[in-house]
Amino acid sequence: MNNRRQKFTILFAATALLGAALTATRMQAEAETQSGVDRIVVTLDDPSRPCSVIASMVNGSITVKGYDGKEVIVEARAREREKERPESGPKRLNISTTGLSVESENNEVRVSTESWARTIDLTITVPAHASLKLRAVNDGDIVVTGVDGELDVDDVNGSVTLNSISGSAVAHALNGHLHATFTKVSPQKAMAFSSLNGDIDVTFPADVKANVSIKSDRGDVFSDFDVQMQATAPKQEVEDGREHGGKYRVKIDKTVHGTINGGGPEYQFTNFNGAIYIRRAGSPK
């Protein structure tokens, strides 16, 4: 009789623990659903090699963070629209699906969402040594922090911010500001920074060596470096279509050239309606 009671007690306790565990699991699943975040963790084919991540958005932002890890972690959240409070009638339901999709092959990770349908904010955590190709069009900025690699970043209607990065970058913000801070640069890599309607502000290590080409149609150029300007004749672009009844056109290129710390790979700075700042790390702003 005592043995039966002991077995019943053990069985009851085990059942209770299993029930509690299932309840906790359900609660966690419900919390993840309620948070509205879709999350995918990618194990790289070869974690010992640098990876590359490609992501593009039609509507939304992209945030990339480097960390001391070996996986790529992708999180997507549908941005809630401003809530309307109609006095009467049906209320709008919030649709939080993101359509997050991730493909990985040979250490290349491609990320896509249904950002064409709704605004989505994308957060990607990558190993520190990673190369990135990021594209955004509407309603969001691109922010990259703590990544060492080759960066190719383009935002049409948002700003681009590159914090504490190493390596090289080609960055463009059509209708926003472009801000970049390098802790270290690849000594043989060319770089380019451009905007149409925003300031360009880039900080380099004090010992950087570069040949710079600078063009700013409606903005001033500032630098902490002692840029040695080159006295070169303006370049002329000629179009001659007179043989076919067209126009003859001559345009003078306003680009100026110089060197920093004796020269090195070419760094291009191009702006139309904003200022250009080329800063030296450690200098007062």
LINCOR-V970926 format. One record per residue. N is the residue number from 1. PSI is psi in whole degrees, 0 to 359 (999 if undefined). Layout:
# LINCOR-V970926
[[N	PSI] [N	PSI]]
This chain:
# LINCOR-V970926
[[1	315] [2	322] [3	320] [4	318] [5	321] [6	317] [7	319] [8	320] [9	316] [10	317] [11	319] [12	318] [13	317] [14	318] [15	319] [16	318] [17	319] [18	318] [19	320] [20	319] [21	317] [22	321] [23	316] [24	320] [25	316] [26	320] [27	320] [28	317] [29	319] [30	322] [31	319] [32	323] [33	317] [34	329] [35	340] [36	23] [37	125] [38	133] [39	131] [40	131] [41	127] [42	124] [43	122] [44	152] [45	320] [46	90] [47	344] [48	345] [49	152] [50	150] [51	168] [52	142] [53	131] [54	127] [55	142] [56	147] [57	140] [58	313] [59	112] [60	180] [61	162] [62	125] [63	126] [64	132] [65	132] [66	145] [67	168] [68	73] [69	180] [70	4] [71	158] [72	123] [73	121] [74	128] [75	136] [76	136] [77	129] [78	128] [79	132] [80	137] [81	159] [82	130] [83	130] [84	147] [85	79] [86	145] [87	328] [88	168] [89	179] [90	151] [91	147] [92	135] [93	138] [94	121] [95	114] [96	9] [97	142] [98	342] [99	31] [100	131] [101	134] [102	131] [103	140] [104	130] [105	126] [106	46] [107	14] [108	124] [109	123] [110	130] [111	132] [112	156] [113	176] [114	50] [115	349] [116	338] [117	327] [118	163] [119	128] [120	137] [121	123] [122	129] [123	125] [124	126] [125	125] [126	156] [127	147] [128	322] [129	90] [130	148] [131	146] [132	142] [133	109] [134	137] [135	135] [136	149] [137	301] [138	149] [139	40] [140	150] [141	166] [142	126] [143	127] [144	133] [145	131] [146	38] [147	139] [148	104] [149	198] [150	122] [151	130] [152	105] [153	133] [154	123] [155	126] [156	308] [157	41] [158	176] [159	159] [160	127] [161	123] [162	109] [163	130] [164	53] [165	161] [166	160] [167	233] [168	162] [169	142] [170	111] [171	139] [172	132] [173	105] [174	308] [175	40] [176	177] [177	153] [178	119] [179	127] [180	140] [181	118] [182	133] [183	335] [184	148] [185	154] [186	123] [187	337] [188	9] [189	130] [190	156] [191	160] [192	139] [193	130] [194	155] [195	162] [196	317] [197	50] [198	162] [199	151] [200	124] [201	108] [202	132] [203	129] [204	159] [205	152] [206	333] [207	14] [208	144] [209	127] [210	151] [211	129] [212	139] [213	128] [214	132] [215	122] [216	109] [217	316] [218	32] [219	159] [220	165] [221	133] [222	147] [223	141] [224	340] [225	155] [226	86] [227	121] [228	103] [229	142] [230	130] [231	84] [232	149] [233	142] [234	141] [235	134] [236	134] [237	123] [238	131] [239	121] [240	102] [241	20] [242	333] [243	336] [244	23] [245	14] [246	197] [247	157] [248	124] [249	133] [250	129] [251	133] [252	124] [253	128] [254	5] [255	135] [256	156] [257	151] [258	180] [259	150] [260	127] [261	40] [262	351] [263	163] [264	215] [265	159] [266	131] [267	120] [268	135] [269	118] [270	125] [271	154] [272	309] [273	52] [274	168] [275	163] [276	127] [277	122] [278	103] [279	153] [280	130] [281	135] [282	348] [283	147] [284	145] [285	999]]
